[in-house]
């Protein structure tokens, strides 16, 4: 129930309300089947607030702690986007290239290619 409530807040754009609920859910239910999604949406919420450095850490948690989860590739893509927003083009390029090399036939890789091209044109 708490996860669903937080997810709906994120979808509505109520990020300030969603963040503490997601943090509490993750703390209280780290092994829940919703935990990878909760960590991902926490990262998305922080990203949406412009807190890119904190978002990178949450996306990294998804990648490292929940390998193989359905949110792993999206977290990797969003982590690259957060690095780009912070002005760290080198890290963004590395992540986008990794995503393209390791998962070439995914929607995330297609987006990463476009983001990589945009970075090259800057």
C-alpha positions, 0 to 999 in steps of 0.5 A, a space after each residue: 500500500 505504501 509503495 502504491 501511494 508513493 508511486 501515485 504521488 510520483 506519477 502526479 508530480 508530487 515529488 516532495 511528498 513521494 520522497 519520504 514515503 519511498 525512503 521509509 518504504 525502502 528502509 522498512 521493506 528492503 527485500 520486498 518485490 517492490 524494493 527495486 521499483 521503489 529505489 528507482 522511483 526515489 531516484 526519479 523523484 530526486 532527478 525531478 527535483 534537480 537533485 542529480 547527485 542524489 539521484 545518481 546514487 539511487 540509480 546506482 543502488 538499483 544497478 548494484 543491489 537489484 541486478 536483473 530487476 526490470 528497472 536495471 536498464 532504466 536506472 542505468 540510462 537515467 544515471 547517465 542522464 543525471 551525469 549529463 545534467 550535472 555537466 559530467 559529460 565523460 561519465 555520461 558518455 561511459 554509461 551510455 556507451 556501456 548501455 549500448 554495448 551490453 544491451 544493444 537491442 533495447 529501448 534504453 539503448 536507442 535512447 542512449 544512442 540519441 543522448 550520446 549523439 547529443 553529447 557529441 554535438 555539444 
